[in-house]
Amino acid sequence: MPTNKKKEYLNDVIAIGKLFRGKSELIKFLNGFRITRNEAIKAKCYDCMGFYDNTQEKDCKNLTCPLYTYMPYKGK
């Protein structure tokens, strides 16, 4: 991702993103720091769920996603 696009995306995450698991990990990654596998999964879920903009539903219920079993807010 080009640097200018990464900065725009980072600004969107900070401005729009709700405070849920994955936000700090995504910000850390976009700032160029290494993150662990678990942090990467949380960050990807946060990104995929649109920064949890719709806080009514935290579970994506996408059972075909290979990361679903690791999702922080999945149902039982």
C-alpha positions in Angstrom: 0.0 0.0 0.0 1.5 3.4 -0.9 2.5 5.6 2.0 -0.1 8.3 1.3 -2.9 5.8 1.1 -1.7 4.2 4.4 -1.8 7.6 6.1 -5.3 8.3 4.8 -6.4 4.8 6.0 -4.8 5.4 9.4 -6.6 8.7 9.8 -9.9 7.0 9.0 -9.2 4.3 11.6 -8.5 6.9 14.2 -11.4 9.2 13.3 -14.1 6.7 12.4 -13.2 3.5 14.2 -15.0 2.5 17.4 -13.0 1.4 20.4 -13.1 -2.4 20.0 -10.5 -5.2 20.0 -8.3 -4.8 17.0 -8.2 -1.0 16.8 -4.9 -0.6 18.6 -3.4 -3.5 16.8 -4.4 -2.1 13.4 -3.0 1.3 14.3 0.2 -0.3 15.4 0.5 -2.1 12.1 -0.3 0.9 10.0 2.4 2.8 11.9 5.0 0.3 10.7 5.4 -1.8 13.8 5.5 -5.6 13.8 2.5 -7.3 15.3 2.0 -10.9 16.5 -0.3 -13.4 14.8 -3.0 -12.9 17.4 -2.8 -9.1 17.0 -3.0 -9.6 13.2 -6.1 -11.6 13.5 -7.8 -9.0 15.7 -6.7 -6.2 13.4 -8.0 -8.1 10.3 -11.4 -8.7 12.0 -11.5 -5.1 13.0 -10.8 -4.0 9.4 -13.2 -6.6 7.8 -16.0 -5.5 10.1 -15.7 -1.9 9.0 -14.2 -0.7 12.3 -17.2 -2.2 14.1 -19.2 0.8 12.9 -22.4 -1.2 13.4 -22.0 -1.9 17.1 -25.3 -3.7 17.3 -23.6 -6.7 15.7 -20.1 -7.7 16.6 -20.1 -11.2 15.2 -19.6 -11.3 11.4 -21.2 -14.8 11.2 -19.0 -15.5 8.2 -18.4 -19.2 8.8 -16.4 -19.6 5.6 -13.7 -17.1 6.8 -10.6 -19.0 7.8 -10.1 -16.6 10.7 -13.6 -16.9 12.1 -12.6 -19.4 14.8 -10.2 -16.8 16.1 -12.6 -13.9 15.9 -12.7 -11.9 19.2 -16.5 -11.5 19.2 -17.8 -14.7 17.6 -20.9 -16.4 18.9 -20.8 -19.7 20.8 
